[in-house]
Amino acid sequence: MTILIPGEKPIYKGNEIHVTISPKEKEKCIPKICICEKGELLKNGGFETPSFSPSEVFAGWIVQSRTLDIELVKDTENVYQGRAAASVRTSSPSGPFPSTLVLRQYVNVTPGCLYRLKFAERLVTLGQTDSIVHLLIARIVYLDGRQNEYELLNIPIQKTAVDEKYNLHEQIADLPVPCDVSGIIVQFSFYIIDTPDSVWNLDAVSLQAVSRISACC
């Protein structure tokens, strides 16, 4: 007995009936756990929503670590889109080491899916410097069961002078999320060397899946 799917045109070959199944019908047969997410996955990627926690500035984002001479604030004047941007600002340096701030967000994802990170950044002001290279590193990482950290994406951005306007960056991760991992970390690490009164802004952060079906299925 041959089962015909409504709306599909049968193809007759000899005494047998073959049915061509459309991609939409085929996708209905795939378990939902195997289908990658559609749309935006990050919370508050535009930094529009303040945090309810007194220890954090923006909802969804955590300052993982920072030196005493650097802070994260809300900027409503120099933005890429919307009404606000995250602004990393330095004060008097505390020593020979870079002013450092690490901003991150934990994101639930589908194992086996491939993701793309997109964001805009601008070095707005920079204190006196002798062509010292300042660094921003955008990363997607995940943790294994022993809390070891592994990298899926790394975008290093070096600066020696201020920007006239925002720079938009977009990159797909090198590998899909491993099959035993259901969460990743989107992280931005700022390293500003011995230049107080510097301002580096971040805005329009986006994380989206570029694959439709998980590689683990």
C-alpha positions, -999 to +999 in steps of 0.1 A: +000+000+000+013+034-009+005+064+013-001+097-005+004+130+011-023+156+004-012+182-021+017+162-034+016+150-070+023+113-074+049+100-100+041+067-117+070+044-124+059+010-137+035-004-112+048+017-083+037+051-072+064+075-059+056+108-041+079+138-040+079+154-006+084+192-004+111+207+019+083+221+041+067+187+045+100+171+052+108+198+079+075+189+097+089+154+102+120+167+121+117+170+159+115+205+172+146+200+192+165+197+159+153+230+145+176+260+150+161+292+164+148+320+142+153+357+150+173+374+177+187+354+206+204+381+227+186+401+254+189+438+253+214+439+224+207+476+219+214+484+256+180+501+258+169+484+290+185+492+324+192+464+349+171+459+380+203+448+398+222+477+414+255+459+405+248+459+368+241+487+343+222+468+315+196+441+317+209+408+304+246+418+306+271+410+333+305+428+340+325+396+345+356+415+356+372+449+355+401+470+368+394+499+392+403+525+366+375+516+341+337+516+342+307+507+321+280+534+317+250+542+296+255+567+267+225+584+252+243+608+229+268+588+209+248+558+197+247+536+166+209+530+167+181+533+192+184+555+223+214+541+241+248+525+238+271+507+263+301+530+270+334+518+285+353+547+301+387+549+317+399+572+345+434+576+360+454+544+353+463+524+385+496+509+372+514+496+341+487+471+332+458+478+307+425+492+319+404+460+314+366+454+313+349+421+303+312+423+295+293+390+288+259+375+284+248+338+288+226+326+260+206+294+256+211+278+222+203+246+203+232+221+202+245+216+167+235+250+153+258+275+138+255+312+149+265+346+137+276+375+159+270+411+148+278+444+166+288+480+162+317+497+180+334+531+181+364+544+199+349+578+207+377+596+226+413+586+234+437+602+259+472+611+250+490+581+235+521+573+215+506+550+190+499+523+216+476+496+203+443+493+222+422+461+219+386+449+219+380+412+215+345+399+207+341+361+214+316+333+215+327+306+240+312+277+258+320+257+290+323+220+293+313+200+323+345+209+341+341+246+334+369+246+309+364+273+283+364+267+245+361+292+217+337+292+187+344+327+175+371+354+180+371+389+165+401+410+176+398+448+169+429+470+173+429+508+176+455+535+178+433+565+171+397+575+175+370+566+149+350+591+129+319+569+131+308+535+142+322+503+127+298+474+120+313+439+124+297+406+114+311+371+115+299+335+116+313+312+142+340+288+130+321+257+143+286+248+154+277+244+190+288+209+203+260+184+207+264+182+245+263+220+249+230+240+253+244+274+263+271+298+251+286+330+263+288+362+241+317+382+255+334+416+248+368+423+264+382+458+264+419+465+269+429+502+270+465+508+278+476+538+299+452+563+284+428+579+310+397+597+298+391+572+269+356+562+257+349+531+237+312+525+228+294+492+219+259+490+204+235+469+183+248+435+194+230+406+177+232+368+178+213+347+153+214+312+139+225+308+103+217+271+100+181+257+099+187+222+112+210+211+140+241+191+129+235+168+158+202+154+143 
